[in-house]
Amino acid sequence: MVEEPLEKLLRHWITHLKEHSEKIKYWSNKANAPSNKEFRELLVKASEAAEEASKYLKKALEKLK
């Protein structure tokens, strides 16, 4: 069935996005100098986008069950 590989993929992507989001947050905190403000803000937005994508994947996983 196609559901089994999709479930595995969704779980993998959710975990993978969480890891990326955490790493992006870590590096955005490292770039806290005033000259890096815009750069830091972009990293924060990227982290938030990864978290948002993860929410959609979790919803998709629930629909698959």
PQR file with spaces between the fields and no chain letter, atoms N, CA, C, O and H, PARSE charges and radii, in Angstrom:
ATOM       1  N    MET     1       0.829   -1.197    0.000 -0.4000 1.5000
ATOM       2  CA   MET     1       0.000    0.000    0.000 -0.0000 2.0000
ATOM       3  C    MET     1       0.872    1.260    0.000  0.5500 1.7000
ATOM       4  O    MET     1       1.975    1.272    0.547 -0.5500 1.4000
ATOM       5  N    VAL     2       0.371    2.269   -0.600 -0.4000 1.5000
ATOM       6  CA   VAL     2       1.105    3.524   -0.704 -0.0000 2.0000
ATOM       7  C    VAL     2       1.147    4.275    0.636  0.5500 1.7000
ATOM       8  O    VAL     2       2.014    5.124    0.842 -0.5500 1.4000
ATOM       9  H    VAL     2      -0.524    2.259   -1.045  0.4000 1.0000
ATOM      10  N    GLU     3       0.215    3.966    1.543 -0.4000 1.5000
ATOM      11  CA   GLU     3       0.157    4.665    2.826 -0.0000 2.0000
ATOM      12  C    GLU     3       1.397    4.404    3.675  0.5500 1.7000
ATOM      13  O    GLU     3       1.878    5.306    4.361 -0.5500 1.4000
ATOM      14  H    GLU     3      -0.490    3.277    1.376  0.4000 1.0000
ATOM      15  N    GLU     4       1.915    3.188    3.636 -0.4000 1.5000
ATOM      16  CA   GLU     4       3.072    2.850    4.464 -0.0000 2.0000
ATOM      17  C    GLU     4       4.303    3.678    4.108  0.5500 1.7000
ATOM      18  O    GLU     4       4.904    4.278    5.000 -0.5500 1.4000
ATOM      19  H    GLU     4       1.525    2.455    3.079  0.4000 1.0000
ATOM      20  N    PRO     5       4.698    3.733    2.838 -0.5600 1.5000
ATOM      21  CA   PRO     5       5.863    4.572    2.509  0.2800 2.0000
ATOM      22  C    PRO     5       5.590    6.055    2.774  0.5500 1.7000
ATOM      23  O    PRO     5       6.487    6.787    3.192 -0.5500 1.4000
ATOM      24  N    LEU     6       4.353    6.494    2.532 -0.4000 1.5000
ATOM      25  CA   LEU     6       4.024    7.897    2.792 -0.0000 2.0000
ATOM      26  C    LEU     6       4.104    8.215    4.275  0.5500 1.7000
ATOM      27  O    LEU     6       4.593    9.278    4.659 -0.5500 1.4000
ATOM      28  H    LEU     6       3.625    5.899    2.193  0.4000 1.0000
ATOM      29  N    GLU     7       3.631    7.313    5.099 -0.4000 1.5000
ATOM      30  CA   GLU     7       3.705    7.546    6.545 -0.0000 2.0000
ATOM      31  C    GLU     7       5.156    7.660    6.991  0.5500 1.7000
ATOM      32  O    GLU     7       5.502    8.539    7.781 -0.5500 1.4000
ATOM      33  H    GLU     7       3.234    6.450    4.787  0.4000 1.0000
ATOM      34  N    LYS     8       6.001    6.773    6.484 -0.4000 1.5000
ATOM      35  CA   LYS     8       7.430    6.826    6.819 -0.0000 2.0000
ATOM      36  C    LYS     8       8.047    8.138    6.360  0.5500 1.7000
ATOM      37  O    LYS     8       8.797    8.778    7.096 -0.5500 1.4000
ATOM      38  H    LYS     8       5.720    6.060    5.842  0.4000 1.0000
ATOM      39  N    LEU     9       7.723    8.528    5.138 -0.4000 1.5000
ATOM      40  CA   LEU     9       8.258    9.775    4.599 -0.0000 2.0000
ATOM      41  C    LEU     9       7.801   10.992    5.409  0.5500 1.7000
ATOM      42  O    LEU     9       8.598   11.870    5.739 -0.5500 1.4000
ATOM      43  H    LEU     9       7.113    8.007    4.539  0.4000 1.0000
ATOM      44  N    LEU    10       6.512   11.024    5.719 -0.4000 1.5000
ATOM      45  CA   LEU    10       5.985   12.151    6.496 -0.0000 2.0000
ATOM      46  C    LEU    10       6.661   12.242    7.856  0.5500 1.7000
ATOM      47  O    LEU    10       7.046   13.328    8.289 -0.5500 1.4000
ATOM      48  H    LEU    10       5.864   10.311    5.451  0.4000 1.0000
ATOM      49  N    ARG    11       6.805   11.114    8.524 -0.4000 1.5000
ATOM      50  CA   ARG    11       7.473   11.117    9.831 -0.0000 2.0000
ATOM      51  C    ARG    11       8.923   11.593    9.699  0.5500 1.7000
ATOM      52  O    ARG    11       9.410   12.364   10.526 -0.5500 1.4000
ATOM      53  H    ARG    11       6.492   10.232    8.172  0.4000 1.0000
ATOM      54  N    HIS    12       9.598   11.130    8.660 -0.4000 1.5000
ATOM      55  CA   HIS    12      10.983   11.546    8.416 -0.0000 2.0000
ATOM      56  C    HIS    12      11.060   13.051    8.152  0.5500 1.7000
ATOM      57  O    HIS    12      11.909   13.737    8.721 -0.5500 1.4000
ATOM      58  H    HIS    12       9.203   10.504    7.988  0.4000 1.0000
ATOM      59  N    TRP    13      10.187   13.560    7.302 -0.4000 1.5000
ATOM      60  CA   TRP    13      10.204   14.983    6.982 -0.0000 2.0000
ATOM      61  C    TRP    13       9.908   15.844    8.206  0.5500 1.7000
ATOM      62  O    TRP    13      10.526   16.891    8.400 -0.5500 1.4000
ATOM      63  H    TRP    13       9.497   13.003    6.840  0.4000 1.0000
ATOM      64  N    ILE    14       8.958   15.398    9.034 -0.4000 1.5000
ATOM      65  CA   ILE    14       8.614   16.141   10.250 -0.0000 2.0000
ATOM      66  C    ILE    14       9.842   16.234   11.163  0.5500 1.7000
ATOM      67  O    ILE    14      10.174   17.307   11.666 -0.5500 1.4000
ATOM      68  H    ILE    14       8.456   14.547    8.877  0.4000 1.0000
ATOM      69  N    THR    15      10.498   15.109   11.363 -0.4000 1.5000
ATOM      70  CA   THR    15      11.694   15.093   12.203 -0.0000 2.0000
ATOM      71  C    THR    15      12.803   15.948   11.586  0.5500 1.7000
ATOM      72  O    THR    15      13.471   16.716   12.277 -0.5500 1.4000
ATOM      73  H    THR    15      10.228   14.238   10.954  0.4000 1.0000
ATOM      74  N    HIS    16      12.979   15.800   10.301 -0.4000 1.5000
ATOM      75  CA   HIS    16      14.034   16.522    9.582 -0.0000 2.0000
ATOM      76  C    HIS    16      13.802   18.036    9.669  0.5500 1.7000
ATOM      77  O    HIS    16      14.742   18.795    9.908 -0.5500 1.4000
ATOM      78  H    HIS    16      12.436   15.176    9.740  0.4000 1.0000
ATOM      79  N    LEU    17      12.580   18.465    9.480 -0.4000 1.5000
ATOM      80  CA   LEU    17      12.275   19.890    9.565 -0.0000 2.0000
ATOM      81  C    LEU    17      12.504   20.429   10.979  0.5500 1.7000
ATOM      82  O    LEU    17      12.979   21.551   11.151 -0.5500 1.4000
ATOM      83  H    LEU    17      11.817   17.849    9.286  0.4000 1.0000
ATOM      84  N    LYS    18      12.166   19.627   11.982 -0.4000 1.5000
ATOM      85  CA   LYS    18      12.397   20.049   13.368 -0.0000 2.0000
ATOM      86  C    LYS    18      13.889   20.268   13.607  0.5500 1.7000
ATOM      87  O    LYS    18      14.295   21.266   14.202 -0.5500 1.4000
ATOM      88  H    LYS    18      11.780   18.715   11.842  0.4000 1.0000
ATOM      89  N    GLU    19      14.690   19.331   13.138 -0.4000 1.5000
ATOM      90  CA   GLU    19      16.140   19.449   13.292 -0.0000 2.0000
ATOM      91  C    GLU    19      16.661   20.703   12.592  0.5500 1.7000
ATOM      92  O    GLU    19      17.471   21.444   13.149 -0.5500 1.4000
ATOM      93  H    GLU    19      14.360   18.520   12.655  0.4000 1.0000
ATOM      94  N    HIS    20      16.195   20.931   11.381 -0.4000 1.5000
ATOM      95  CA   HIS    20      16.631   22.125   10.645 -0.0000 2.0000
ATOM      96  C    HIS    20      16.190   23.399   11.353  0.5500 1.7000
ATOM      97  O    HIS    20      16.966   24.346   11.477 -0.5500 1.4000
ATOM      98  H    HIS    20      15.537   20.329   10.928  0.4000 1.0000
ATOM      99  N    SER    21      14.960   23.421   11.812 -0.4000 1.5000
ATOM     100  CA   SER    21      14.445   24.595   12.508 -0.0000 2.0000
ATOM     101  C    SER    21      15.294   24.919   13.731  0.5500 1.7000
ATOM     102  O    SER    21      15.627   26.079   13.975 -0.5500 1.4000
ATOM     103  H    SER    21      14.329   22.652   11.711  0.4000 1.0000
ATOM     104  N    GLU    22      15.640   23.889   14.497 -0.4000 1.5000
ATOM     105  CA   GLU    22      16.467   24.087   15.685 -0.0000 2.0000
ATOM     106  C    GLU    22      17.851   24.619   15.334  0.5500 1.7000
ATOM     107  O    GLU    22      18.371   25.504   16.014 -0.5500 1.4000
ATOM     108  H    GLU    22      15.369   22.947   14.299  0.4000 1.0000
ATOM     109  N    LYS    23      18.445   24.082   14.274 -0.4000 1.5000
ATOM     110  CA   LYS    23      19.772   24.547   13.857 -0.0000 2.0000
ATOM     111  C    LYS    23      19.714   25.988   13.354  0.5500 1.7000
ATOM     112  O    LYS    23      20.610   26.784   13.635 -0.5500 1.4000
ATOM     113  H    LYS    23      18.022   23.363   13.722  0.4000 1.0000
ATOM     114  N    ILE    24      18.671   26.316   12.620 -0.4000 1.5000
ATOM     115  CA   ILE    24      18.518   27.685   12.115 -0.0000 2.0000
ATOM     116  C    ILE    24      18.363   28.649   13.285  0.5500 1.7000
ATOM     117  O    ILE    24      18.966   29.722   13.285 -0.5500 1.4000
ATOM     118  H    ILE    24      17.943   25.670   12.392  0.4000 1.0000
ATOM     119  N    LYS    25      17.561   28.279   14.285 -0.4000 1.5000
ATOM     120  CA   LYS    25      17.403   29.123   15.478 -0.0000 2.0000
ATOM     121  C    LYS    25      18.738   29.309   16.188  0.5500 1.7000
ATOM     122  O    LYS    25      19.080   30.415   16.606 -0.5500 1.4000
ATOM     123  H    LYS    25      17.071   27.407   14.286  0.4000 1.0000
ATOM     124  N    TYR    26      19.477   28.236   16.320 -0.4000 1.5000
ATOM     125  CA   TYR    26      20.791   28.295   16.973 -0.0000 2.0000
ATOM     126  C    TYR    26      21.682   29.322   16.279  0.5500 1.7000
ATOM     127  O    TYR    26      22.288   30.172   16.931 -0.5500 1.4000
ATOM     128  H    TYR    26      19.199   27.337   15.981  0.4000 1.0000
ATOM     129  N    TRP    27      21.753   29.236   14.962 -0.4000 1.5000
ATOM     130  CA   TRP    27      22.631   30.138   14.222 -0.0000 2.0000
ATOM     131  C    TRP    27      22.075   31.555   14.168  0.5500 1.7000
ATOM     132  O    TRP    27      22.845   32.512   14.079 -0.5500 1.4000
ATOM     133  H    TRP    27      21.260   28.545   14.432  0.4000 1.0000
ATOM     134  N    SER    28      20.766   31.706   14.219 -0.4000 1.5000
ATOM     135  CA   SER    28      20.218   33.068   14.257 -0.0000 2.0000
ATOM     136  C    SER    28      20.586   33.742   15.573  0.5500 1.7000
ATOM     137  O    SER    28      20.802   34.954   15.606 -0.5500 1.4000
ATOM     138  H    SER    28      20.141   30.929   14.291  0.4000 1.0000
ATOM     139  N    ASN    29      20.658   32.980   16.650 -0.4000 1.5000
ATOM     140  CA   ASN    29      21.070   33.540   17.938 -0.0000 2.0000
ATOM     141  C    ASN    29      22.555   33.894   17.951  0.5500 1.7000
ATOM     142  O    ASN    29      22.965   34.811   18.663 -0.5500 1.4000
ATOM     143  H    ASN    29      20.482   31.996   16.623  0.4000 1.0000
ATOM     144  N    LYS    30      23.349   33.192   17.186 -0.4000 1.5000
ATOM     145  CA   LYS    30      24.779   33.494   17.072 -0.0000 2.0000
ATOM     146  C    LYS    30      25.010   34.805   16.320  0.5500 1.7000
ATOM     147  O    LYS    30      25.997   35.504   16.552 -0.5500 1.4000
ATOM     148  H    LYS    30      23.016   32.447   16.608  0.4000 1.0000
ATOM     149  N    ALA    31      24.087   35.123   15.420 -0.4000 1.5000
ATOM     150  CA   ALA    31      24.228   36.320   14.574 -0.0000 2.0000
ATOM     151  C    ALA    31      23.460   37.489   15.184  0.5500 1.7000
ATOM     152  O    ALA    31      22.606   38.086   14.529 -0.5500 1.4000
ATOM     153  H    ALA    31      23.286   34.555   15.231  0.4000 1.0000
ATOM     154  N    ASN    32      23.768   37.815   16.444 -0.4000 1.5000
ATOM     155  CA   ASN    32      22.983   38.838   17.126 -0.0000 2.0000
ATOM     156  C    ASN    32      23.623   40.228   17.148  0.5500 1.7000
ATOM     157  O    ASN    32      23.137   41.114   17.852 -0.5500 1.4000
ATOM     158  H    ASN    32      24.462   37.330   16.976  0.4000 1.0000
ATOM     159  N    ALA    33      24.688   40.432   16.400 -0.4000 1.5000
ATOM     160  CA   ALA    33      25.296   41.756   16.314 -0.0000 2.0000
ATOM     161  C    ALA    33      24.357   42.698   15.553  0.5500 1.7000
ATOM     162  O    ALA    33      23.654   42.265   14.641 -0.5500 1.4000
ATOM     163  H    ALA    33      25.082   39.713   15.828  0.4000 1.0000
ATOM     164  N    PRO    34      24.344   43.988   15.926 -0.5600 1.5000
ATOM     165  CA   PRO    34      23.454   44.940   15.239  0.2800 2.0000
ATOM     166  C    PRO    34      23.614   44.944   13.720  0.5500 1.7000
ATOM     167  O    PRO    34      22.641   45.141   12.992 -0.5500 1.4000
ATOM     168  N    SER    35      24.825   44.730   13.246 -0.4000 1.5000
ATOM     169  CA   SER    35      25.046   44.723   11.795 -0.0000 2.0000
ATOM     170  C    SER    35      24.422   43.501   11.120  0.5500 1.7000
ATOM     171  O    SER    35      24.275   43.471    9.899 -0.5500 1.4000
ATOM     172  H    SER    35      25.615   44.570   13.837  0.4000 1.0000
ATOM     173  N    ASN    36      24.064   42.512   11.901 -0.4000 1.5000
ATOM     174  CA   ASN    36      23.464   41.283   11.365 -0.0000 2.0000
ATOM     175  C    ASN    36      21.957   41.230   11.566  0.5500 1.7000
ATOM     176  O    ASN    36      21.352   40.176   11.373 -0.5500 1.4000
ATOM     177  H    ASN    36      24.183   42.536   12.893  0.4000 1.0000
ATOM     178  N    LYS    37      21.344   42.332   11.945 -0.4000 1.5000
ATOM     179  CA   LYS    37      19.924   42.327   12.300 -0.0000 2.0000
ATOM     180  C    LYS    37      19.040   41.743   11.191  0.5500 1.7000
ATOM     181  O    LYS    37      18.238   40.845   11.446 -0.5500 1.4000
ATOM     182  H    LYS    37      21.836   43.189   12.101  0.4000 1.0000
ATOM     183  N    GLU    38      19.186   42.249    9.969 -0.4000 1.5000
ATOM     184  CA   GLU    38      18.341   41.763    8.867 -0.0000 2.0000
ATOM     185  C    GLU    38      18.616   40.294    8.580  0.5500 1.7000
ATOM     186  O    GLU    38      17.693   39.518    8.332 -0.5500 1.4000
ATOM     187  H    GLU    38      19.838   42.978    9.762  0.4000 1.0000
ATOM     188  N    PHE    39      19.880   39.920    8.615 -0.4000 1.5000
ATOM     189  CA   PHE    39      20.275   38.530    8.391 -0.0000 2.0000
ATOM     190  C    PHE    39      19.634   37.631    9.445  0.5500 1.7000
ATOM     191  O    PHE    39      19.068   36.588    9.116 -0.5500 1.4000
ATOM     192  H    PHE    39      20.630   40.551    8.817  0.4000 1.0000
ATOM     193  N    ARG    40      19.724   38.035   10.712 -0.4000 1.5000
ATOM     194  CA   ARG    40      19.139   37.270   11.812 -0.0000 2.0000
ATOM     195  C    ARG    40      17.627   37.140   11.636  0.5500 1.7000
ATOM     196  O    ARG    40      17.068   36.059   11.821 -0.5500 1.4000
ATOM     197  H    ARG    40      20.184   38.882   10.979  0.4000 1.0000
ATOM     198  N    GLU    41      16.968   38.240   11.280 -0.4000 1.5000
ATOM     199  CA   GLU    41      15.515   38.212   11.083 -0.0000 2.0000
ATOM     200  C    GLU    41      15.125   37.233    9.985  0.5500 1.7000
ATOM     201  O    GLU    41      14.114   36.540   10.097 -0.5500 1.4000
ATOM     202  H    GLU    41      17.422   39.118   11.130  0.4000 1.0000
ATOM     203  N    LEU    42      15.916   37.174    8.934 -0.4000 1.5000
ATOM     204  CA   LEU    42      15.634   36.230    7.852 -0.0000 2.0000
ATOM     205  C    LEU    42      15.787   34.788    8.325  0.5500 1.7000
ATOM     206  O    LEU    42      15.001   33.918    7.947 -0.5500 1.4000
ATOM     207  H    LEU    42      16.738   37.737    8.843  0.4000 1.0000
ATOM     208  N    LEU    43      16.800   34.536    9.154 -0.4000 1.5000
ATOM     209  CA   LEU    43      16.963   33.189    9.689 -0.0000 2.0000
ATOM     210  C    LEU    43      15.802   32.815   10.602  0.5500 1.7000
ATOM     211  O    LEU    43      15.324   31.681   10.565 -0.5500 1.4000
ATOM     212  H    LEU    43      17.438   35.242    9.461  0.4000 1.0000
ATOM     213  N    VAL    44      15.348   33.752   11.414 -0.4000 1.5000
ATOM     214  CA   VAL    44      14.201   33.490   12.286 -0.0000 2.0000
ATOM     215  C    VAL    44      12.971   33.165   11.448  0.5500 1.7000
ATOM     216  O    VAL    44      12.229   32.236   11.768 -0.5500 1.4000
ATOM     217  H    VAL    44      15.736   34.674   11.444  0.4000 1.0000
ATOM     218  N    LYS    45      12.753   33.917   10.387 -0.4000 1.5000
ATOM     219  CA   LYS    45      11.609   33.649    9.504 -0.0000 2.0000
ATOM     220  C    LYS    45      11.733   32.276    8.841  0.5500 1.7000
ATOM     221  O    LYS    45      10.737   31.570    8.684 -0.5500 1.4000
ATOM     222  H    LYS    45      13.355   34.672   10.127  0.4000 1.0000
ATOM     223  N    ALA    46      12.933   31.905    8.457 -0.4000 1.5000
ATOM     224  CA   ALA    46      13.145   30.587    7.848 -0.0000 2.0000
ATOM     225  C    ALA    46      12.838   29.484    8.856  0.5500 1.7000
ATOM     226  O    ALA    46      12.231   28.471    8.508 -0.5500 1.4000
ATOM     227  H    ALA    46      13.742   32.478    8.584  0.4000 1.0000
ATOM     228  N    SER    47      13.252   29.677   10.087 -0.4000 1.5000
ATOM     229  CA   SER    47      12.961   28.710   11.147 -0.0000 2.0000
ATOM     230  C    SER    47      11.452   28.585   11.363  0.5500 1.7000
ATOM     231  O    SER    47      10.926   27.481   11.502 -0.5500 1.4000
ATOM     232  H    SER    47      13.745   30.500   10.371  0.4000 1.0000
ATOM     233  N    GLU    48      10.776   29.711   11.391 -0.4000 1.5000
ATOM     234  CA   GLU    48       9.320   29.703   11.561 -0.0000 2.0000
ATOM     235  C    GLU    48       8.625   29.021   10.386  0.5500 1.7000
ATOM     236  O    GLU    48       7.636   28.311   10.569 -0.5500 1.4000
ATOM     237  H    GLU    48      11.204   30.607   11.279  0.4000 1.0000
ATOM     238  N    ALA    49       9.144   29.237    9.188 -0.4000 1.5000
ATOM     239  CA   ALA    49       8.555   28.597    8.001 -0.0000 2.0000
ATOM     240  C    ALA    49       8.726   27.077    8.065  0.5500 1.7000
ATOM     241  O    ALA    49       7.831   26.329    7.671 -0.5500 1.4000
ATOM     242  H    ALA    49       9.947   29.813    9.039  0.4000 1.0000
ATOM     243  N    ALA    50       9.875   26.628    8.560 -0.4000 1.5000
ATOM     244  CA   ALA    50      10.091   25.185    8.709 -0.0000 2.0000
ATOM     245  C    ALA    50       9.111   24.610    9.727  0.5500 1.7000
ATOM     246  O    ALA    50       8.574   23.519    9.532 -0.5500 1.4000
ATOM     247  H    ALA    50      10.602   27.235    8.880  0.4000 1.0000
ATOM     248  N    GLU    51       8.881   25.346   10.810 -0.4000 1.5000
ATOM     249  CA   GLU    51       7.917   24.895   11.820 -0.0000 2.0000
ATOM     250  C    GLU    51       6.499   24.853   11.247  0.5500 1.7000
ATOM     251  O    GLU    51       5.735   23.931   11.534 -0.5500 1.4000
ATOM     252  H    GLU    51       9.317   26.232   10.968  0.4000 1.0000
ATOM     253  N    GLU    52       6.159   25.837   10.452 -0.4000 1.5000
ATOM     254  CA   GLU    52       4.837   25.883    9.817 -0.0000 2.0000
ATOM     255  C    GLU    52       4.669   24.712    8.842  0.5500 1.7000
ATOM     256  O    GLU    52       3.620   24.069    8.810 -0.5500 1.4000
ATOM     257  H    GLU    52       6.780   26.586   10.219  0.4000 1.0000
ATOM     258  N    ALA    53       5.704   24.445    8.055 -0.4000 1.5000
ATOM     259  CA   ALA    53       5.647   23.313    7.120 -0.0000 2.0000
ATOM     260  C    ALA    53       5.461   22.008    7.882  0.5500 1.7000
ATOM     261  O    ALA    53       4.729   21.122    7.442 -0.5500 1.4000
ATOM     262  H    ALA    53       6.556   24.967    8.082  0.4000 1.0000
ATOM     263  N    SER    54       6.120   21.897    9.014 -0.4000 1.5000
ATOM     264  CA   SER    54       5.994   20.702    9.837 -0.0000 2.0000
ATOM     265  C    SER    54       4.551   20.514   10.318  0.5500 1.7000
ATOM     266  O    SER    54       4.057   19.388   10.378 -0.5500 1.4000
ATOM     267  H    SER    54       6.714   22.617    9.372  0.4000 1.0000
ATOM     268  N    LYS    55       3.887   21.606   10.655 -0.4000 1.5000
ATOM     269  CA   LYS    55       2.483   21.526   11.082 -0.0000 2.0000
ATOM     270  C    LYS    55       1.615   20.945    9.967  0.5500 1.7000
ATOM     271  O    LYS    55       0.748   20.109   10.221 -0.5500 1.4000
ATOM     272  H    LYS    55       4.289   22.520   10.606  0.4000 1.0000
ATOM     273  N    TYR    56       1.851   21.389    8.738 -0.4000 1.5000
ATOM     274  CA   TYR    56       1.075   20.866    7.607 -0.0000 2.0000
ATOM     275  C    TYR    56       1.362   19.380    7.392  0.5500 1.7000
ATOM     276  O    TYR    56       0.452   18.607    7.094 -0.5500 1.4000
ATOM     277  H    TYR    56       2.555   22.068    8.532  0.4000 1.0000
ATOM     278  N    LEU    57       2.614   18.987    7.543 -0.4000 1.5000
ATOM     279  CA   LEU    57       2.958   17.574    7.382 -0.0000 2.0000
ATOM     280  C    LEU    57       2.308   16.729    8.467  0.5500 1.7000
ATOM     281  O    LEU    57       1.865   15.612    8.201 -0.5500 1.4000
ATOM     282  H    LEU    57       3.353   19.615    7.786  0.4000 1.0000
ATOM     283  N    LYS    58       2.247   17.253    9.694 -0.4000 1.5000
ATOM     284  CA   LYS    58       1.579   16.527   10.780 -0.0000 2.0000
ATOM     285  C    LYS    58       0.092   16.360   10.483  0.5500 1.7000
ATOM     286  O    LYS    58      -0.478   15.300   10.744 -0.5500 1.4000
ATOM     287  H    LYS    58       2.607   18.161    9.911  0.4000 1.0000
ATOM     288  N    LYS    59      -0.536   17.399    9.941 -0.4000 1.5000
ATOM     289  CA   LYS    59      -1.947   17.304    9.567 -0.0000 2.0000
ATOM     290  C    LYS    59      -2.141   16.267    8.459  0.5500 1.7000
ATOM     291  O    LYS    59      -3.096   15.491    8.483 -0.5500 1.4000
ATOM     292  H    LYS    59      -0.073   18.260    9.729  0.4000 1.0000
ATOM     293  N    ALA    60      -1.230   16.263    7.497 -0.4000 1.5000
ATOM     294  CA   ALA    60      -1.305   15.286    6.408 -0.0000 2.0000
ATOM     295  C    ALA    60      -1.160   13.871    6.963  0.5500 1.7000
ATOM     296  O    ALA    60      -1.857   12.953    6.530 -0.5500 1.4000
ATOM     297  H    ALA    60      -0.454   16.894    7.477  0.4000 1.0000
ATOM     298  N    LEU    61      -0.259   13.704    7.916 -0.4000 1.5000
ATOM     299  CA   LEU    61      -0.062   12.392    8.541 -0.0000 2.0000
ATOM     300  C    LEU    61      -1.331   11.933    9.234  0.5500 1.7000
ATOM     301  O    LEU    61      -1.689   10.759    9.151 -0.5500 1.4000
ATOM     302  H    LEU    61       0.307   14.449    8.268  0.4000 1.0000
ATOM     303  N    GLU    62      -2.011   12.833    9.911 -0.4000 1.5000
ATOM     304  CA   GLU    62      -3.260   12.476   10.587 -0.0000 2.0000
ATOM     305  C    GLU    62      -4.334   12.061    9.559  0.5500 1.7000
ATOM     306  O    GLU    62      -5.095   11.125    9.806 -0.5500 1.4000
ATOM     307  H    GLU    62      -1.720   13.787    9.978  0.4000 1.0000
ATOM     308  N    LYS    63      -4.394   12.740    8.435 -0.4000 1.5000
ATOM     309  CA   LYS    63      -5.382   12.404    7.393 -0.0000 2.0000
ATOM     310  C    LYS    63      -5.080   11.045    6.763  0.5500 1.7000
ATOM     311  O    LYS    63      -5.983   10.360    6.283 -0.5500 1.4000
ATOM     312  H    LYS    63      -3.776   13.500    8.234  0.4000 1.0000
ATOM     313  N    LEU    64      -3.827   10.671    6.768 -0.4000 1.5000
ATOM     314  CA   LEU    64      -3.417    9.412    6.171 -0.0000 2.0000
ATOM     315  C    LEU    64      -3.881    8.214    7.008  0.5500 1.7000
ATOM     316  O    LEU    64      -4.113    7.125    6.483 -0.5500 1.4000
ATOM     317  H    LEU    64      -3.093   11.228    7.157  0.4000 1.0000
ATOM     318  N    LYS    65      -4.011    8.435    8.308 -0.4000 1.5000
ATOM     319  CA   LYS    65      -4.393    7.333    9.215 -0.0000 2.0000
ATOM     320  C    LYS    65      -5.855    6.979    9.108  0.5500 1.7000
ATOM     321  O    LYS    65      -6.326    6.078    9.802 -0.5500 1.4000
ATOM     322  H    LYS    65      -3.822    9.320    8.735  0.4000 1.0000
